[in-house]
Every structure is written in structure tokens, then in C-alpha cells.
């Protein structure tokens, strides 16, 4: 992802097709040492392609990825005895309340 972000930053900076050296300079400027193998693999896959086409293709692929939050799909009904125990009410988490230090321990109060 770092390589992709650096590539897109170079493109936004005015380079029509950024080179590996451009991406390296961006990554090194923020303290990231680029992995040569991944950098080469990335440029092998994007060489000769337009950035807008790559983004459009990526959007199509991401459209099929579920992007749900906390909701989980529930199956119809548990079929075994072990599933029935899992379907019971969730266990309540016990919260341990920490005592706040009182002003009495310090020997003074802000409002005295």
C-alpha cells in the first residue's frame, strides 16, 4: 500500500507515469525503506497502463468486497446441541471500575 500511495502522490505531483526512482524518493522522504522486490513487482504490473484505468479497475474489484460494519449475517438455525449453547445470550463483560485518586490524599483541594 505504501508503494501505491507513493506512486499516486508522484502522479498527483505532475508525473504522467512515475518511475521507480520517484517512488523511492517519496518513500525515503518519510523514513520508509522501499522493498526492491515489491517495488519491481508493482512496476511490472502497472507499466504501460494509465492511472485512471487502474483506479477504475480497482473500483470494480472493490465493489464486490463486503464492506459491512458491525452487522453480521446470521444463519437460519443452529442444528446441533453445541450450536444451541452458542445461540444463547452473550456473556456480560464485567467492568472493573478504577477508583480515582481523591484530593484528600494530597492534603489540599483546588477549591479551598
Residue pairs with C-beta under 8 A, 6 or more apart in sequence:
2 27
2 32
2 34
3 23
3 27
3 34
3 38
3 39
3 42
4 42
6 22
6 23
6 26
6 27
7 18
7 23
7 42
7 46
8 51
9 26
10 18
10 22
10 23
10 26
11 17
11 18
11 51
15 22
17 51
20 39
20 40
20 43
23 34
23 39
24 34
24 39
27 33
27 34
28 34
46 54
78 84
78 86
78 87
103 109
103 110
